[in-house]
């Protein structure tokens, strides 16, 4: 994961009437699609999230706010850029004391960000992102994860319904076997203080769509959004990634043949069939291709994945705003045009840049 320093000044994007018309048309279509999946009372509880971006997972803001790259003002830039939610990646275990108490300073940072998002008109998913330690030590994770949700759920119990909780990002490794128990345990903790808030939960094996059938959710809880992540094919999206050893040495892998596109269509059709059968709304919580894939290829894949998700009525959140796979260029203080345009076609069409 690349980590860069410094930050810059946000530049509000000029918007044309066509931009708003297209946004509105898109919003109506997605609302209709979600209406087929989400029960009426859940819809009343919160507006429909649609297009989002992952933020602050790898930002110094958590350890040294003075060095923060992400600034509260970026929330407005995200909203103006055509997104309606952020997924905040929280590696909170590092901010707990030995009894599992989250530090007051961590809550101050979190409150500032949540506040800025809500003021900008964004919905917020609070995603617990300590998936690596959870994959290695299930017992330790259970203690910390339940301590996290006890405190965070209670802290945000009066928050508007546009704040959603996501129990744990990408359960994998040793957590695979335990996941159905762990999710049930944490959902009960959340439900004690937040009986109807939307909670995001995904299948094991890194939120793999192939594991949807093994995901056990309480049938009576209709305020669950089911999430999956999509980086297929990994050889393409993760070519050169230092943290994924099978792909570190790869380069020059391209994407876009008709068989590549068929696979994407088939995969998302499989998720849609599961969603329809189980009557659950779907969030594609992460997808993205690393810089090493090349800009044109990244954009082509990103556009195809986002449009296929939308055609299926899935909300999506791009991986990620800053750090790597970026859609926002901190050094230029603006969007990466090709990736932003691939995600939000109205922005590209209206020649915002
Ligand atoms: C991880 C990142 C990683 C990304 C793509 C995320 O869930 O937190 O570290 O870069 O997936 O591999």
Boltz pocket constraint, residues with backbone or C-beta under 6 A from the ligand:
constraints:
  - pocket:
      binder: B
      contacts: [[A, 1], [A, 57], [A, 129], [A, 169], [A, 170], [A, 286], [A, 319]]
      max_distance: 6.0
